Amino acid sequence: MSYSNNLTGNAGEYFVCSELSKLNILPLITPKNNPLFDIIATNEDGSKHVAIQVKTMGLQNEQGWKLSKQIIVKKNNPNLFMVLVNLKTDAQNTFYVYQYDDFVERVNQVYKQYINTPKRDGGTRKDVSFRWYDYKNFTDDDRSRKCDWSIIKNELI
């Protein structure tokens, strides 16, 4: 069965909202095609808020999260976060929570390593218009972010 990228992305956003709601955080999904974030989350009295971009790995995806090349630019906004969602049919969905610029730094490190590794034939790799972020690239720090919402929660206290 084929899954729509749109439905996959929407599902990821709603699952993130569900997790945030469990933490007494009020999540609001933004209108579609917002280029930088998908969710605004606020504390109960509305005095603090954060913006969250969600990237969702679909049910049939075994390669990782495909990201646009725009991800390589830091935003210098401490209230901007990235949540990677891995949808699952037979287990709990998993979430990896990053401060946005920390995630950008990781993606750039992984891409630099990729581009500097010669191809099988010894040739040099060419720049591509997207970035992949896969479990094979995870460090201990990445793994420690699994379902750890504390950096968002702490921003809203």
Phi and psi in radians as a Rosetta constraint file:
Dihedral C 1 N 2 CA 2 C 2 CIRCULARHARMONIC -1.582 0.35
Dihedral N 2 CA 2 C 2 N 3 CIRCULARHARMONIC 2.452 0.35
Dihedral C 2 N 3 CA 3 C 3 CIRCULARHARMONIC -1.985 0.35
Dihedral N 3 CA 3 C 3 N 4 CIRCULARHARMONIC 2.426 0.35
Dihedral C 3 N 4 CA 4 C 4 CIRCULARHARMONIC -1.272 0.35
Dihedral N 4 CA 4 C 4 N 5 CIRCULARHARMONIC 2.360 0.35
Dihedral C 4 N 5 CA 5 C 5 CIRCULARHARMONIC -1.045 0.35
Dihedral N 5 CA 5 C 5 N 6 CIRCULARHARMONIC -0.633 0.35
Dihedral C 5 N 6 CA 6 C 6 CIRCULARHARMONIC -1.091 0.35
Dihedral N 6 CA 6 C 6 N 7 CIRCULARHARMONIC -0.816 0.35
Dihedral C 6 N 7 CA 7 C 7 CIRCULARHARMONIC -1.147 0.35
Dihedral N 7 CA 7 C 7 N 8 CIRCULARHARMONIC -0.670 0.35
Dihedral C 7 N 8 CA 8 C 8 CIRCULARHARMONIC -1.071 0.35
Dihedral N 8 CA 8 C 8 N 9 CIRCULARHARMONIC -0.840 0.35
Dihedral C 8 N 9 CA 9 C 9 CIRCULARHARMONIC -1.076 0.35
Dihedral N 9 CA 9 C 9 N 10 CIRCULARHARMONIC -0.768 0.35
Dihedral C 9 N 10 CA 10 C 10 CIRCULARHARMONIC -1.070 0.35
Dihedral N 10 CA 10 C 10 N 11 CIRCULARHARMONIC -0.767 0.35
Dihedral C 10 N 11 CA 11 C 11 CIRCULARHARMONIC -1.036 0.35
Dihedral N 11 CA 11 C 11 N 12 CIRCULARHARMONIC -0.783 0.35
Dihedral C 11 N 12 CA 12 C 12 CIRCULARHARMONIC -1.014 0.35
Dihedral N 12 CA 12 C 12 N 13 CIRCULARHARMONIC -0.758 0.35
Dihedral C 12 N 13 CA 13 C 13 CIRCULARHARMONIC -1.092 0.35
Dihedral N 13 CA 13 C 13 N 14 CIRCULARHARMONIC -0.767 0.35
Dihedral C 13 N 14 CA 14 C 14 CIRCULARHARMONIC -1.186 0.35
Dihedral N 14 CA 14 C 14 N 15 CIRCULARHARMONIC -0.635 0.35
Dihedral C 14 N 15 CA 15 C 15 CIRCULARHARMONIC -1.165 0.35
Dihedral N 15 CA 15 C 15 N 16 CIRCULARHARMONIC -0.657 0.35
Dihedral C 15 N 16 CA 16 C 16 CIRCULARHARMONIC -1.095 0.35
Dihedral N 16 CA 16 C 16 N 17 CIRCULARHARMONIC -0.772 0.35
Dihedral C 16 N 17 CA 17 C 17 CIRCULARHARMONIC -1.036 0.35
Dihedral N 17 CA 17 C 17 N 18 CIRCULARHARMONIC -0.696 0.35
Dihedral C 17 N 18 CA 18 C 18 CIRCULARHARMONIC -1.064 0.35
Dihedral N 18 CA 18 C 18 N 19 CIRCULARHARMONIC -0.806 0.35
Dihedral C 18 N 19 CA 19 C 19 CIRCULARHARMONIC -1.110 0.35
Dihedral N 19 CA 19 C 19 N 20 CIRCULARHARMONIC -0.732 0.35
Dihedral C 19 N 20 CA 20 C 20 CIRCULARHARMONIC -1.134 0.35
Dihedral N 20 CA 20 C 20 N 21 CIRCULARHARMONIC -0.684 0.35
Dihedral C 20 N 21 CA 21 C 21 CIRCULARHARMONIC -1.066 0.35
Dihedral N 21 CA 21 C 21 N 22 CIRCULARHARMONIC -0.621 0.35
Dihedral C 21 N 22 CA 22 C 22 CIRCULARHARMONIC -1.090 0.35
Dihedral N 22 CA 22 C 22 N 23 CIRCULARHARMONIC -0.362 0.35
Dihedral C 22 N 23 CA 23 C 23 CIRCULARHARMONIC -1.739 0.35
Dihedral N 23 CA 23 C 23 N 24 CIRCULARHARMONIC 0.251 0.35
Dihedral C 23 N 24 CA 24 C 24 CIRCULARHARMONIC 1.080 0.35
Dihedral N 24 CA 24 C 24 N 25 CIRCULARHARMONIC 0.561 0.35
Dihedral C 24 N 25 CA 25 C 25 CIRCULARHARMONIC -1.862 0.35
Dihedral N 25 CA 25 C 25 N 26 CIRCULARHARMONIC 2.339 0.35
Dihedral C 25 N 26 CA 26 C 26 CIRCULARHARMONIC -1.591 0.35
Dihedral N 26 CA 26 C 26 N 27 CIRCULARHARMONIC 1.892 0.35
Dihedral C 26 N 27 CA 27 C 27 CIRCULARHARMONIC -1.712 0.35
Dihedral N 27 CA 27 C 27 N 28 CIRCULARHARMONIC 2.439 0.35
Dihedral C 27 N 28 CA 28 C 28 CIRCULARHARMONIC -2.251 0.35
Dihedral N 28 CA 28 C 28 N 29 CIRCULARHARMONIC 2.150 0.35
Dihedral C 28 N 29 CA 29 C 29 CIRCULARHARMONIC -1.364 0.35
Dihedral N 29 CA 29 C 29 N 30 CIRCULARHARMONIC 2.335 0.35
Dihedral C 29 N 30 CA 30 C 30 CIRCULARHARMONIC -1.427 0.35
Dihedral N 30 CA 30 C 30 N 31 CIRCULARHARMONIC 2.859 0.35
Dihedral C 30 N 31 CA 31 C 31 CIRCULARHARMONIC -1.027 0.35
Dihedral N 31 CA 31 C 31 N 32 CIRCULARHARMONIC 2.639 0.35
Dihedral C 31 N 32 CA 32 C 32 CIRCULARHARMONIC -1.087 0.35
Dihedral N 32 CA 32 C 32 N 33 CIRCULARHARMONIC 2.782 0.35
Dihedral C 32 N 33 CA 33 C 33 CIRCULARHARMONIC 1.219 0.35
Dihedral N 33 CA 33 C 33 N 34 CIRCULARHARMONIC 0.327 0.35
Dihedral C 33 N 34 CA 34 C 34 CIRCULARHARMONIC -1.282 0.35
Dihedral N 34 CA 34 C 34 N 35 CIRCULARHARMONIC 2.121 0.35
Dihedral C 34 N 35 CA 35 C 35 CIRCULARHARMONIC -1.245 0.35
Dihedral N 35 CA 35 C 35 N 36 CIRCULARHARMONIC -0.367 0.35
Dihedral C 35 N 36 CA 36 C 36 CIRCULARHARMONIC -1.951 0.35
Dihedral N 36 CA 36 C 36 N 37 CIRCULARHARMONIC -0.621 0.35
Dihedral C 36 N 37 CA 37 C 37 CIRCULARHARMONIC -2.518 0.35
Dihedral N 37 CA 37 C 37 N 38 CIRCULARHARMONIC 2.762 0.35
Dihedral C 37 N 38 CA 38 C 38 CIRCULARHARMONIC -1.928 0.35
Dihedral N 38 CA 38 C 38 N 39 CIRCULARHARMONIC -0.447 0.35
Dihedral C 38 N 39 CA 39 C 39 CIRCULARHARMONIC -2.349 0.35
Dihedral N 39 CA 39 C 39 N 40 CIRCULARHARMONIC 2.424 0.35
Dihedral C 39 N 40 CA 40 C 40 CIRCULARHARMONIC -1.871 0.35
Dihedral N 40 CA 40 C 40 N 41 CIRCULARHARMONIC 2.279 0.35
Dihedral C 40 N 41 CA 41 C 41 CIRCULARHARMONIC -2.137 0.35
Dihedral N 41 CA 41 C 41 N 42 CIRCULARHARMONIC 2.414 0.35
Dihedral C 41 N 42 CA 42 C 42 CIRCULARHARMONIC -2.331 0.35
Dihedral N 42 CA 42 C 42 N 43 CIRCULARHARMONIC 2.753 0.35
Dihedral C 42 N 43 CA 43 C 43 CIRCULARHARMONIC -1.302 0.35
Dihedral N 43 CA 43 C 43 N 44 CIRCULARHARMONIC 3.061 0.35
Dihedral C 43 N 44 CA 44 C 44 CIRCULARHARMONIC -1.070 0.35
Dihedral N 44 CA 44 C 44 N 45 CIRCULARHARMONIC -0.587 0.35
Dihedral C 44 N 45 CA 45 C 45 CIRCULARHARMONIC -1.670 0.35
Dihedral N 45 CA 45 C 45 N 46 CIRCULARHARMONIC 0.050 0.35
Dihedral C 45 N 46 CA 46 C 46 CIRCULARHARMONIC 1.313 0.35
Dihedral N 46 CA 46 C 46 N 47 CIRCULARHARMONIC 0.205 0.35
Dihedral C 46 N 47 CA 47 C 47 CIRCULARHARMONIC -1.431 0.35
Dihedral N 47 CA 47 C 47 N 48 CIRCULARHARMONIC -0.296 0.35
Dihedral C 47 N 48 CA 48 C 48 CIRCULARHARMONIC -2.399 0.35
Dihedral N 48 CA 48 C 48 N 49 CIRCULARHARMONIC 2.597 0.35
Dihedral C 48 N 49 CA 49 C 49 CIRCULARHARMONIC -2.593 0.35
Dihedral N 49 CA 49 C 49 N 50 CIRCULARHARMONIC 2.796 0.35
Dihedral C 49 N 50 CA 50 C 50 CIRCULARHARMONIC -2.368 0.35
Dihedral N 50 CA 50 C 50 N 51 CIRCULARHARMONIC 2.792 0.35
Dihedral C 50 N 51 CA 51 C 51 CIRCULARHARMONIC -1.968 0.35
Dihedral N 51 CA 51 C 51 N 52 CIRCULARHARMONIC 2.465 0.35
Dihedral C 51 N 52 CA 52 C 52 CIRCULARHARMONIC -2.301 0.35
Dihedral N 52 CA 52 C 52 N 53 CIRCULARHARMONIC 2.230 0.35
Dihedral C 52 N 53 CA 53 C 53 CIRCULARHARMONIC -1.689 0.35
Dihedral N 53 CA 53 C 53 N 54 CIRCULARHARMONIC 2.395 0.35
Dihedral C 53 N 54 CA 54 C 54 CIRCULARHARMONIC -2.035 0.35
Dihedral N 54 CA 54 C 54 N 55 CIRCULARHARMONIC 2.286 0.35
Dihedral C 54 N 55 CA 55 C 55 CIRCULARHARMONIC -2.131 0.35
Dihedral N 55 CA 55 C 55 N 56 CIRCULARHARMONIC 2.210 0.35
Dihedral C 55 N 56 CA 56 C 56 CIRCULARHARMONIC -2.037 0.35
Dihedral N 56 CA 56 C 56 N 57 CIRCULARHARMONIC 2.279 0.35
Dihedral C 56 N 57 CA 57 C 57 CIRCULARHARMONIC -1.633 0.35
Dihedral N 57 CA 57 C 57 N 58 CIRCULARHARMONIC 2.118 0.35
Dihedral C 57 N 58 CA 58 C 58 CIRCULARHARMONIC -1.241 0.35
Dihedral N 58 CA 58 C 58 N 59 CIRCULARHARMONIC 2.964 0.35
Dihedral C 58 N 59 CA 59 C 59 CIRCULARHARMONIC -1.085 0.35
Dihedral N 59 CA 59 C 59 N 60 CIRCULARHARMONIC -0.590 0.35
Dihedral C 59 N 60 CA 60 C 60 CIRCULARHARMONIC -1.676 0.35
Dihedral N 60 CA 60 C 60 N 61 CIRCULARHARMONIC 0.040 0.35
Dihedral C 60 N 61 CA 61 C 61 CIRCULARHARMONIC -1.516 0.35
Dihedral N 61 CA 61 C 61 N 62 CIRCULARHARMONIC 2.115 0.35
Dihedral C 61 N 62 CA 62 C 62 CIRCULARHARMONIC -2.011 0.35
Dihedral N 62 CA 62 C 62 N 63 CIRCULARHARMONIC 0.086 0.35
Dihedral C 62 N 63 CA 63 C 63 CIRCULARHARMONIC -1.698 0.35
Dihedral N 63 CA 63 C 63 N 64 CIRCULARHARMONIC -0.330 0.35
Dihedral C 63 N 64 CA 64 C 64 CIRCULARHARMONIC 2.076 0.35
Dihedral N 64 CA 64 C 64 N 65 CIRCULARHARMONIC -2.858 0.35
Dihedral C 64 N 65 CA 65 C 65 CIRCULARHARMONIC -1.610 0.35
Dihedral N 65 CA 65 C 65 N 66 CIRCULARHARMONIC 2.148 0.35
Dihedral C 65 N 66 CA 66 C 66 CIRCULARHARMONIC -1.599 0.35
Dihedral N 66 CA 66 C 66 N 67 CIRCULARHARMONIC 2.210 0.35
Dihedral C 66 N 67 CA 67 C 67 CIRCULARHARMONIC -2.131 0.35
Dihedral N 67 CA 67 C 67 N 68 CIRCULARHARMONIC 2.544 0.35
Dihedral C 67 N 68 CA 68 C 68 CIRCULARHARMONIC -1.264 0.35
Dihedral N 68 CA 68 C 68 N 69 CIRCULARHARMONIC 2.806 0.35
Dihedral C 68 N 69 CA 69 C 69 CIRCULARHARMONIC -1.131 0.35
Dihedral N 69 CA 69 C 69 N 70 CIRCULARHARMONIC -0.310 0.35
Dihedral C 69 N 70 CA 70 C 70 CIRCULARHARMONIC -1.092 0.35
Dihedral N 70 CA 70 C 70 N 71 CIRCULARHARMONIC -0.306 0.35
Dihedral C 70 N 71 CA 71 C 71 CIRCULARHARMONIC -1.190 0.35
Dihedral N 71 CA 71 C 71 N 72 CIRCULARHARMONIC -0.218 0.35
Dihedral C 71 N 72 CA 72 C 72 CIRCULARHARMONIC -1.404 0.35
Dihedral N 72 CA 72 C 72 N 73 CIRCULARHARMONIC -0.029 0.35
Dihedral C 72 N 73 CA 73 C 73 CIRCULARHARMONIC -1.892 0.35
Dihedral N 73 CA 73 C 73 N 74 CIRCULARHARMONIC 2.133 0.35
Dihedral C 73 N 74 CA 74 C 74 CIRCULARHARMONIC -1.184 0.35
Dihedral N 74 CA 74 C 74 N 75 CIRCULARHARMONIC 2.643 0.35
Dihedral C 74 N 75 CA 75 C 75 CIRCULARHARMONIC -1.893 0.35
Dihedral N 75 CA 75 C 75 N 76 CIRCULARHARMONIC -0.167 0.35
Dihedral C 75 N 76 CA 76 C 76 CIRCULARHARMONIC 0.901 0.35
Dihedral N 76 CA 76 C 76 N 77 CIRCULARHARMONIC 0.765 0.35
Dihedral C 76 N 77 CA 77 C 77 CIRCULARHARMONIC -2.231 0.35
Dihedral N 77 CA 77 C 77 N 78 CIRCULARHARMONIC 1.826 0.35
Dihedral C 77 N 78 CA 78 C 78 CIRCULARHARMONIC -1.166 0.35
Dihedral N 78 CA 78 C 78 N 79 CIRCULARHARMONIC -0.197 0.35
Dihedral C 78 N 79 CA 79 C 79 CIRCULARHARMONIC -1.704 0.35
Dihedral N 79 CA 79 C 79 N 80 CIRCULARHARMONIC 0.222 0.35
Dihedral C 79 N 80 CA 80 C 80 CIRCULARHARMONIC -1.926 0.35
Dihedral N 80 CA 80 C 80 N 81 CIRCULARHARMONIC 2.247 0.35
Dihedral C 80 N 81 CA 81 C 81 CIRCULARHARMONIC -2.213 0.35
Dihedral N 81 CA 81 C 81 N 82 CIRCULARHARMONIC 2.809 0.35
Dihedral C 81 N 82 CA 82 C 82 CIRCULARHARMONIC -2.174 0.35
Dihedral N 82 CA 82 C 82 N 83 CIRCULARHARMONIC 2.319 0.35
Dihedral C 82 N 83 CA 83 C 83 CIRCULARHARMONIC -2.134 0.35
Dihedral N 83 CA 83 C 83 N 84 CIRCULARHARMONIC 2.124 0.35
Dihedral C 83 N 84 CA 84 C 84 CIRCULARHARMONIC -1.600 0.35
Dihedral N 84 CA 84 C 84 N 85 CIRCULARHARMONIC 2.279 0.35
Dihedral C 84 N 85 CA 85 C 85 CIRCULARHARMONIC -2.041 0.35
Dihedral N 85 CA 85 C 85 N 86 CIRCULARHARMONIC 2.301 0.35
Dihedral C 85 N 86 CA 86 C 86 CIRCULARHARMONIC -1.978 0.35
Dihedral N 86 CA 86 C 86 N 87 CIRCULARHARMONIC 1.862 0.35
Dihedral C 86 N 87 CA 87 C 87 CIRCULARHARMONIC -1.284 0.35
Dihedral N 87 CA 87 C 87 N 88 CIRCULARHARMONIC 2.477 0.35
Dihedral C 87 N 88 CA 88 C 88 CIRCULARHARMONIC -2.351 0.35
Dihedral N 88 CA 88 C 88 N 89 CIRCULARHARMONIC 2.575 0.35
Dihedral C 88 N 89 CA 89 C 89 CIRCULARHARMONIC -1.655 0.35
Dihedral N 89 CA 89 C 89 N 90 CIRCULARHARMONIC -0.561 0.35
Dihedral C 89 N 90 CA 90 C 90 CIRCULARHARMONIC -2.008 0.35
Dihedral N 90 CA 90 C 90 N 91 CIRCULARHARMONIC 0.285 0.35
Dihedral C 90 N 91 CA 91 C 91 CIRCULARHARMONIC -2.735 0.35
Dihedral N 91 CA 91 C 91 N 92 CIRCULARHARMONIC 3.058 0.35
Dihedral C 91 N 92 CA 92 C 92 CIRCULARHARMONIC -1.160 0.35
Dihedral N 92 CA 92 C 92 N 93 CIRCULARHARMONIC 2.460 0.35
Dihedral C 92 N 93 CA 93 C 93 CIRCULARHARMONIC -1.081 0.35
Dihedral N 93 CA 93 C 93 N 94 CIRCULARHARMONIC 2.622 0.35
Dihedral C 93 N 94 CA 94 C 94 CIRCULARHARMONIC -2.018 0.35
Dihedral N 94 CA 94 C 94 N 95 CIRCULARHARMONIC 2.598 0.35
Dihedral C 94 N 95 CA 95 C 95 CIRCULARHARMONIC -2.283 0.35
Dihedral N 95 CA 95 C 95 N 96 CIRCULARHARMONIC 2.397 0.35
Dihedral C 95 N 96 CA 96 C 96 CIRCULARHARMONIC -2.146 0.35
Dihedral N 96 CA 96 C 96 N 97 CIRCULARHARMONIC 2.114 0.35
Dihedral C 96 N 97 CA 97 C 97 CIRCULARHARMONIC -1.925 0.35
Dihedral N 97 CA 97 C 97 N 98 CIRCULARHARMONIC 2.217 0.35
Dihedral C 97 N 98 CA 98 C 98 CIRCULARHARMONIC -2.292 0.35
Dihedral N 98 CA 98 C 98 N 99 CIRCULARHARMONIC 2.605 0.35
Dihedral C 98 N 99 CA 99 C 99 CIRCULARHARMONIC -1.232 0.35
Dihedral N 99 CA 99 C 99 N 100 CIRCULARHARMONIC 2.389 0.35
Dihedral C 99 N 100 CA 100 C 100 CIRCULARHARMONIC -0.919 0.35
Dihedral N 100 CA 100 C 100 N 101 CIRCULARHARMONIC -0.880 0.35
Dihedral C 100 N 101 CA 101 C 101 CIRCULARHARMONIC -1.161 0.35
Dihedral N 101 CA 101 C 101 N 102 CIRCULARHARMONIC -0.519 0.35
Dihedral C 101 N 102 CA 102 C 102 CIRCULARHARMONIC -1.132 0.35
Dihedral N 102 CA 102 C 102 N 103 CIRCULARHARMONIC -0.704 0.35
Dihedral C 102 N 103 CA 103 C 103 CIRCULARHARMONIC -1.155 0.35
Dihedral N 103 CA 103 C 103 N 104 CIRCULARHARMONIC -0.746 0.35
Dihedral C 103 N 104 CA 104 C 104 CIRCULARHARMONIC -0.984 0.35
Dihedral N 104 CA 104 C 104 N 105 CIRCULARHARMONIC -0.761 0.35
Dihedral C 104 N 105 CA 105 C 105 CIRCULARHARMONIC -1.062 0.35
Dihedral N 105 CA 105 C 105 N 106 CIRCULARHARMONIC -0.754 0.35
Dihedral C 105 N 106 CA 106 C 106 CIRCULARHARMONIC -1.116 0.35
Dihedral N 106 CA 106 C 106 N 107 CIRCULARHARMONIC -0.787 0.35
Dihedral C 106 N 107 CA 107 C 107 CIRCULARHARMONIC -1.057 0.35
Dihedral N 107 CA 107 C 107 N 108 CIRCULARHARMONIC -0.743 0.35
Dihedral C 107 N 108 CA 108 C 108 CIRCULARHARMONIC -1.144 0.35
Dihedral N 108 CA 108 C 108 N 109 CIRCULARHARMONIC -0.656 0.35
Dihedral C 108 N 109 CA 109 C 109 CIRCULARHARMONIC -1.100 0.35
Dihedral N 109 CA 109 C 109 N 110 CIRCULARHARMONIC -0.817 0.35
Dihedral C 109 N 110 CA 110 C 110 CIRCULARHARMONIC -1.103 0.35
Dihedral N 110 CA 110 C 110 N 111 CIRCULARHARMONIC -0.738 0.35
Dihedral C 110 N 111 CA 111 C 111 CIRCULARHARMONIC -1.181 0.35
Dihedral N 111 CA 111 C 111 N 112 CIRCULARHARMONIC -0.701 0.35
Dihedral C 111 N 112 CA 112 C 112 CIRCULARHARMONIC -1.058 0.35
Dihedral N 112 CA 112 C 112 N 113 CIRCULARHARMONIC -0.752 0.35
Dihedral C 112 N 113 CA 113 C 113 CIRCULARHARMONIC -1.095 0.35
Dihedral N 113 CA 113 C 113 N 114 CIRCULARHARMONIC -0.747 0.35
Dihedral C 113 N 114 CA 114 C 114 CIRCULARHARMONIC -1.078 0.35
Dihedral N 114 CA 114 C 114 N 115 CIRCULARHARMONIC -0.880 0.35
Dihedral C 114 N 115 CA 115 C 115 CIRCULARHARMONIC -1.191 0.35
Dihedral N 115 CA 115 C 115 N 116 CIRCULARHARMONIC -0.487 0.35
Dihedral C 115 N 116 CA 116 C 116 CIRCULARHARMONIC -1.493 0.35
Dihedral N 116 CA 116 C 116 N 117 CIRCULARHARMONIC -0.119 0.35
Dihedral C 116 N 117 CA 117 C 117 CIRCULARHARMONIC -1.574 0.35
Dihedral N 117 CA 117 C 117 N 118 CIRCULARHARMONIC 2.107 0.35
Dihedral C 117 N 118 CA 118 C 118 CIRCULARHARMONIC -1.048 0.35
Dihedral N 118 CA 118 C 118 N 119 CIRCULARHARMONIC 2.625 0.35
Dihedral C 118 N 119 CA 119 C 119 CIRCULARHARMONIC -1.153 0.35
Dihedral N 119 CA 119 C 119 N 120 CIRCULARHARMONIC 2.965 0.35
Dihedral C 119 N 120 CA 120 C 120 CIRCULARHARMONIC -0.996 0.35
Dihedral N 120 CA 120 C 120 N 121 CIRCULARHARMONIC -0.577 0.35
Dihedral C 120 N 121 CA 121 C 121 CIRCULARHARMONIC -1.505 0.35
Dihedral N 121 CA 121 C 121 N 122 CIRCULARHARMONIC 0.087 0.35
Dihedral C 121 N 122 CA 122 C 122 CIRCULARHARMONIC 1.586 0.35
Dihedral N 122 CA 122 C 122 N 123 CIRCULARHARMONIC -0.168 0.35
Dihedral C 122 N 123 CA 123 C 123 CIRCULARHARMONIC -1.260 0.35
Dihedral N 123 CA 123 C 123 N 124 CIRCULARHARMONIC 2.921 0.35
Dihedral C 123 N 124 CA 124 C 124 CIRCULARHARMONIC -1.542 0.35
Dihedral N 124 CA 124 C 124 N 125 CIRCULARHARMONIC 2.597 0.35
Dihedral C 124 N 125 CA 125 C 125 CIRCULARHARMONIC -1.421 0.35
Dihedral N 125 CA 125 C 125 N 126 CIRCULARHARMONIC 2.586 0.35
Dihedral C 125 N 126 CA 126 C 126 CIRCULARHARMONIC -1.734 0.35
Dihedral N 126 CA 126 C 126 N 127 CIRCULARHARMONIC 2.623 0.35
Dihedral C 126 N 127 CA 127 C 127 CIRCULARHARMONIC -1.062 0.35
Dihedral N 127 CA 127 C 127 N 128 CIRCULARHARMONIC 2.433 0.35
Dihedral C 127 N 128 CA 128 C 128 CIRCULARHARMONIC -2.031 0.35
Dihedral N 128 CA 128 C 128 N 129 CIRCULARHARMONIC 2.841 0.35
Dihedral C 128 N 129 CA 129 C 129 CIRCULARHARMONIC -1.564 0.35
Dihedral N 129 CA 129 C 129 N 130 CIRCULARHARMONIC 0.228 0.35
Dihedral C 129 N 130 CA 130 C 130 CIRCULARHARMONIC -2.541 0.35
Dihedral N 130 CA 130 C 130 N 131 CIRCULARHARMONIC 3.022 0.35
Dihedral C 130 N 131 CA 131 C 131 CIRCULARHARMONIC -2.309 0.35
Dihedral N 131 CA 131 C 131 N 132 CIRCULARHARMONIC 2.519 0.35
Dihedral C 131 N 132 CA 132 C 132 CIRCULARHARMONIC -1.864 0.35
Dihedral N 132 CA 132 C 132 N 133 CIRCULARHARMONIC 2.502 0.35
Dihedral C 132 N 133 CA 133 C 133 CIRCULARHARMONIC -2.267 0.35
Dihedral N 133 CA 133 C 133 N 134 CIRCULARHARMONIC 2.010 0.35
Dihedral C 133 N 134 CA 134 C 134 CIRCULARHARMONIC -2.170 0.35
Dihedral N 134 CA 134 C 134 N 135 CIRCULARHARMONIC 2.758 0.35
Dihedral C 134 N 135 CA 135 C 135 CIRCULARHARMONIC -0.980 0.35
Dihedral N 135 CA 135 C 135 N 136 CIRCULARHARMONIC -0.548 0.35
Dihedral C 135 N 136 CA 136 C 136 CIRCULARHARMONIC -1.117 0.35
Dihedral N 136 CA 136 C 136 N 137 CIRCULARHARMONIC -0.345 0.35
Dihedral C 136 N 137 CA 137 C 137 CIRCULARHARMONIC -1.616 0.35
Dihedral N 137 CA 137 C 137 N 138 CIRCULARHARMONIC -0.051 0.35
Dihedral C 137 N 138 CA 138 C 138 CIRCULARHARMONIC -1.179 0.35
Dihedral N 138 CA 138 C 138 N 139 CIRCULARHARMONIC 2.425 0.35
Dihedral C 138 N 139 CA 139 C 139 CIRCULARHARMONIC -1.762 0.35
Dihedral N 139 CA 139 C 139 N 140 CIRCULARHARMONIC 3.077 0.35
Dihedral C 139 N 140 CA 140 C 140 CIRCULARHARMONIC -1.023 0.35
Dihedral N 140 CA 140 C 140 N 141 CIRCULARHARMONIC -0.658 0.35
Dihedral C 140 N 141 CA 141 C 141 CIRCULARHARMONIC -1.083 0.35
Dihedral N 141 CA 141 C 141 N 142 CIRCULARHARMONIC -0.755 0.35
Dihedral C 141 N 142 CA 142 C 142 CIRCULARHARMONIC -1.059 0.35
Dihedral N 142 CA 142 C 142 N 143 CIRCULARHARMONIC -0.814 0.35
Dihedral C 142 N 143 CA 143 C 143 CIRCULARHARMONIC -1.098 0.35
Dihedral N 143 CA 143 C 143 N 144 CIRCULARHARMONIC -0.558 0.35
Dihedral C 143 N 144 CA 144 C 144 CIRCULARHARMONIC -1.214 0.35
Dihedral N 144 CA 144 C 144 N 145 CIRCULARHARMONIC -0.255 0.35
Dihedral C 144 N 145 CA 145 C 145 CIRCULARHARMONIC -1.496 0.35
Dihedral N 145 CA 145 C 145 N 146 CIRCULARHARMONIC -0.078 0.35
Dihedral C 145 N 146 CA 146 C 146 CIRCULARHARMONIC -1.048 0.35
Dihedral N 146 CA 146 C 146 N 147 CIRCULARHARMONIC 2.067 0.35
Dihedral C 146 N 147 CA 147 C 147 CIRCULARHARMONIC 0.941 0.35
Dihedral N 147 CA 147 C 147 N 148 CIRCULARHARMONIC 0.462 0.35
Dihedral C 147 N 148 CA 148 C 148 CIRCULARHARMONIC -1.805 0.35
Dihedral N 148 CA 148 C 148 N 149 CIRCULARHARMONIC 1.730 0.35
Dihedral C 148 N 149 CA 149 C 149 CIRCULARHARMONIC -1.571 0.35
Dihedral N 149 CA 149 C 149 N 150 CIRCULARHARMONIC 0.114 0.35
Dihedral C 149 N 150 CA 150 C 150 CIRCULARHARMONIC -1.055 0.35
Dihedral N 150 CA 150 C 150 N 151 CIRCULARHARMONIC -0.608 0.35
Dihedral C 150 N 151 CA 151 C 151 CIRCULARHARMONIC -1.194 0.35
Dihedral N 151 CA 151 C 151 N 152 CIRCULARHARMONIC -0.547 0.35
Dihedral C 151 N 152 CA 152 C 152 CIRCULARHARMONIC -1.337 0.35
Dihedral N 152 CA 152 C 152 N 153 CIRCULARHARMONIC -0.815 0.35
Dihedral C 152 N 153 CA 153 C 153 CIRCULARHARMONIC -1.020 0.35
Dihedral N 153 CA 153 C 153 N 154 CIRCULARHARMONIC -0.766 0.35
Dihedral C 153 N 154 CA 154 C 154 CIRCULARHARMONIC -1.123 0.35
Dihedral N 154 CA 154 C 154 N 155 CIRCULARHARMONIC -0.537 0.35
Dihedral C 154 N 155 CA 155 C 155 CIRCULARHARMONIC -1.221 0.35
Dihedral N 155 CA 155 C 155 N 156 CIRCULARHARMONIC -0.415 0.35
Dihedral C 155 N 156 CA 156 C 156 CIRCULARHARMONIC -1.770 0.35
Dihedral N 156 CA 156 C 156 N 157 CIRCULARHARMONIC 0.023 0.35
